[in-house]
Amino acid sequence: MRWERHAGWSGALLAMLLALPLGLTASSTPREAPPAARGDQFFLISSVDLAKHQIVLKAPTEVTQLVRVIEKTTFLDEQGKPIQFKDLRAGDTVYATLAASGEGPRVLVSVRKGPMTVEELHRRYLSSD
């Protein structure tokens, strides 16, 4: 398993949050990304099982959860263009919308590949709204 490779990513994210001044803006050219879906969450993909239609997602808090991919699950790249389930890899950072299921793992409603940008960090975790 690739646990060791990703074990420190949430610590790095926390350090980045604590080190950023509130007024900081990104110095690089911002990428066009679709607006965040209501209720989506940021995750690192820990593993992808195409045969079982399952993904293990890891939150910045280091908590992992198994989610089930269904026929209606939508997959998007960083620009919001459709991709397929098989295009996802362990190590990808994604914004996912999950739903409860009657039994078993939660259902993956939608997933969009994309990095955690400085602007997104501010909007999600540092805004006073």
Residue pairs with C-beta under 8 A, 6 or more apart in sequence:
1 47
2 46
2 47
2 90
2 91
3 46
5 91
6 44
6 46
6 58
6 91
9 44
9 60
10 58
10 59
10 60
10 61
10 62
13 60
13 116
14 60
16 121
17 121
17 125
17 126
20 118
20 121
20 122
20 126
22 122
22 126
24 118
25 118
25 119
26 117
26 118
26 119
30 117
30 119
31 78
31 79
31 117
32 79
33 78
33 79
33 80
33 114
34 76
34 79
34 80
34 112
36 95
36 120
36 123
36 124
37 95
37 97
37 110
37 112
39 97
40 95
40 96
40 97
40 110
40 112
41 59
41 95
41 96
41 97
41 98
42 59
42 60
42 93
42 94
42 95
42 116
42 120
42 124
43 57
43 58
43 59
43 93
43 94
43 95
43 96
44 57
44 58
44 91
44 92
44 93
44 94
45 55
45 56
45 57
45 58
45 88
45 89
45 90
45 91
45 92
45 93
45 94
46 56
46 57
46 58
46 64
46 90
47 55
47 56
47 90
48 54
48 55
48 85
48 88
48 89
48 90
49 55
50 85
50 86
53 68
53 69
53 70
53 85
54 66
54 67
54 68
54 69
54 105
55 66
55 67
55 69
55 88
55 108
55 111
56 64
56 65
56 66
56 67
57 64
57 65
57 67
57 94
57 96
58 64
59 65
65 105
65 106
66 105
67 96
67 98
67 105
67 106
67 107
67 108
68 101
68 104
68 105
68 106
68 107
68 108
69 85
69 108
70 107
70 108
72 109
73 85
73 107
73 108
73 109
73 110
73 111
74 82
74 109
74 110
74 111
75 82
75 83
75 84
75 85
75 87
75 88
75 110
75 111
75 112
76 82
76 83
76 110
76 111
76 112
76 113
77 83
77 87
77 112
77 113
78 112
78 113
78 114
78 115
80 112
83 113
88 94
88 111
88 113
92 113
93 113
93 114
93 115
93 116
94 111
94 112
94 113
94 114
95 111
95 112
95 114
96 108
96 109
96 110
96 111
96 112
97 108
97 109
97 110
97 111
98 106
98 107
98 108
98 109
99 106
99 107
99 109
100 106
100 107
101 107
